């Protein structure tokens, strides 16, 4: 089904925002079991666009419980923040021919930033 209306406009207007987010997050090192820097960045970013009650759990998951009650079914949307690149220095990023090249950018950085872009829309629209 094609996108229409407000959602279509948001997606079209958010392309550069998504690219910028991806480039910013992609360089933050986050080898497995050491995702503290990325988790903190994601949490702060979510709070900046208006997400409420965001927290980081013991497993370094960033959680945003939207409209959660004991009577509502829980829907989980997730992506992982670690990069299987054992280093603690900023990761090398290059944009070439319209493509972002960086360790872990396709697995799973761009999925995290896509979720953030969608989350921003949800927060702006007040969806529960």
C-alpha positions, 0 to 999 in steps of 0.5 A: 500500500502506498504511503499517503498524507501526513506520513508520506510527507514526513517520510519525504521530508525526513530523508536528510534527517535520517542520513544525518542521524545515521552518520552521527551514530555510525561513528560511535564505537559499540562493540558487543556488550559495550554499547553504553555510548550508543545507548546513551546517545539514543536515549538523549536523542529520543528525549530531545524529540519528546519521548517520555519515560525513556530508560536504559535497562541492565542489558543496555536496551533503550526502552520507551514504553508508550501507552503501556498498561496491564490491559494493552498488548505490548508491541516491541520494535527493536534493533541492536546497537552493537557493532562487531568491530572490537575497537573503542575509537570512533569508527571510520565513516565515508560517504561515496557516490551517495552511500554511507560506508562505515563498519556496522552501518547496515547492521544495524545502525541504519535500522536504529536511526530509522526507528528513531525517525519513526519515533520522532513522528510518533512523539510529535503526533502524540500516538499511544 
